[in-house]
Amino acid sequence: MAMDYSEHRFRAQDGLELFYRDYGDRQSGGVPVLCLAGLTRNTADFHDLALHLAPHRRVVAFDLRGRGQSAHDPNPANYAPPTYMSDIGHLLTVTGCDKVIVIGTSLGGLLAMALGAVRATALAGVIINDIGPEIDPRGVERISGYAGKTPDAMTLDQAAEHMRGLFGQAFPDFETEQWREEARRGMREREDGLLVQDYDPAVAQNATEQDGDPVDFWPYFNSLAQIPVLAIRGELSDILSVETFAAMAAAKPDLVQVTCPNRGHAPNLSEPVCLAAIEAFLEAHGNAGH
């Protein structure tokens, strides 16, 4: 049986090998979608969404360096937005995407905002998933508690319980099989069948060990002033506060906002309210030629 997507690798400017999945028809008239995952996540997070969108448009899901099937960087200092921006620029070139709608979860959403500052002409629209220009310290503390720490190899059931322990508050209605699927999606299976984390522990270093004042992301968000944006917030989020969500709407009056019920950080975007909002946004802003 044929795969629902093709797999591709290319070399970044510094020679590191990077990976992406390509779904859908390159010749479709719709603007392609570029999916960027969170700090420790990978392309698998977008698989269900990509399958849903692929009958009508091309979807490219990218493993940032150090995640998934992209190579680990021998220099951890490169796990930083300037390098990610360069990598994304190369990805757009090798995929032939002159203009895209970016769907970014968490860190991926921050990178989508940054694209507004450095490559606005490439953006037909941006969908930011449970992230904003101010990050709730509660969520930062929670993520710092696990990001970059390497757990032992686990069986599938152990990995499912591990995921439940990390993300149970964000998905309170998940049942055992859904946690198993979350483990398969967020971890990598070794040859012996055990599951291990699917990212370089060093990717969390720059994100969780910063000294001084937090980074001000408002200039990046404000760079999207002339670009259509859909912002999704998990109702239970500890990363995107209600107050920041409201401030985003005040700063950008045409911002489309959706709150996903019974979800924390971050909705997986297969929830009906998220799918409906994404479909409507793509219909409104993603059907011009690219």
Disulfide bonds with the S-S distance in Angstrom:
none
